[in-house]
Amino acid sequence: MEEQKNNNEKWLAIRKRILKFLVSAGLFLFEMVKIAVLAGITIGLIRYYLFKPFYVKGASMEPNFYEKEYLIIDELSYRFREPQRGEVIVFRYPENPKEYFLKRIIGLPGETIKISLGQVIVYNKEHPEGVAVDESYLPADLKTEGDRTIKISDTQYFVMGDNRPNSYDSRRFGPIDRSLIVGRAWLRGWPVSRAATFKAPAMNI
């Protein structure tokens, strides 16, 4: 009788330990699931509202950006300020908003851009007579093809690729509207050997 009582007490103790373990394991799994869900929501919000990955396609931005490089696009800055001349941006292609282009801002709202004899000339309030843009980020012998003059509206930007002979840009489809700009190139994460952050280069305008 005494032995049976002891056996029952042992089984009860074992059952309590098992139940305690199951409860602990369940709480642990619940916490892990909660953390995973919160992390997923956070990553989703960051990718949707703040930063977005972008893969470079084509050669239009060489030699500064090459095909298949992996960039992080800053979508936050332009919520607080306007895009700057010289910044490399990602925008929706005006004729097909499902496509994304990577180009550099050359002309700002309200300016006039003239391309002549291989040079890019900007006319604005500060330079009504026009000033040739000094683009130090381009090869010294690179010429900008095309002879044309384009007036930019107050809500538009004039963009071009760094590889001027092989870039489909505002020289062809015109200035882009501010609403089409997604964000600016902030970080190159791949390849690791070319990892870098970006900001607007010093310019003579």
Beta strands, then each sheet from edge to edge (+ up, - down):
strand 1: 51-55
strand 2: 70-74
strand 3: 88-93
strand 4: 96-107
strand 5: 112-116
strand 6: 119-123
strand 7: 131-132
strand 8: 148-151
strand 9: 156-160
strand 10: 176-177
strand 11: 181-190
strand 12: 196-197
sheet 1: 1+ 2- 11+ 3- 4+ 9- 10+
sheet 2: 1+ 2- 11+ 12-
sheet 3: 7+ 6- 5+ 8-
end
